[in-house]
Amino acid sequence: MNITELHQNDKEVSAVNLFKGELGTSTAIQLKRHGTLKEHATKTPALLLCITGLVSYEDETEKEVVLEPGDFIHIVPAVKHWLYASVPSQLVLLK
């Protein structure tokens, strides 16, 4: 199975549970071109991995990181953050 097959193609932003284990979860995230995952925060530490595309991560501490395929970022709990995709993008969120 391919990660792109998990998502409905008509949505600007799609998040699908990829795996749920005893100690954590992984979520497949798809952002269409110019798609924005609105401001939110996580309760637990997380790691966001870019699989394909080009995504900008920004947070309330004014941190800005551009993620290309293979790039990842650690997300700190309780810090509001958001994502913007310049091109169609696939990511995996690990918590």
N, C-alpha and C positions, 0 to 999 in steps of 0.2 A: 504494500500500500504506500502511496505517496502522500506527504503531508498536505499538499494542495487539495487532495480529494476529501479532506475532512470538513471543508468550509463550503458554505453556500456562496456562489459567485456574485450574487446580487447585493450583498451587504458591504458597506464601506469598511466596517470593522467586524471581525468575527473572532470569537474565542471559543475553543473546543477543548474539553478535558482530554488530554492525550494519555495520561497514566496517573493512577492513584495507588500509592503504596502505603505501607504502615507508617513510614517516616516522612513522606512528602508527596507532592504532586507535580505534574508537569502539564502545562497548557500550551496548545498550539494557537498562535495568534496570527491572523492575516489582516493586513491593512492594504486597501486599494490605493491607487495613486492619489495623492493629496488627502488620504485618510488620516483622521486624528482620533487617537484614543484619549478621551477627555481626562481632565485632572482627577486623580484618585490617589489613595495611599494603601500600602499593604501593612498588615499587622505583624508579619513575620519577615525575616530577611529573605531576599529573593535574588535570583540571577536571571538576567534576560540575555538570550543568545540570538543573534541575527543569523538566519539561515540563508535567505536571499533578499535582495533589494537594498534600500538605503533609507535608514530611519534616524530621525533626530530625537534624542531623549533630553528632556529638560525637567528641572525640578525647582521647588520653591527656594532652594539655596543658591539659585542662579547657575547651577551646574548645567552645562550643555555638552552633549557628546553625540557625535555622528557615528552610527553603527553601520558597518558594511558586512558582507558575508564573512562569518568566522569571528566577528567582534562580539564581545559581551560586556555587560556592566552589572555590578553588584547594586542592588536597590536596598536602601536603608528603610527599616520600618518607620511608619508614621511621618514620612516625608512625602508631601504631595508632589506628584510627577505626572507627566503626560508624554505622548509619543506622536510624531508626525512622520508620515511616509512620503518621500519625494517621488517614489516609483512603487509599483506593486511589491509588497514585502511579506516575508514569512519569518516568524520569530518563535522561539520556545521559551516559556517562562518556567523556571524551576523554583519551587518553594519547599 
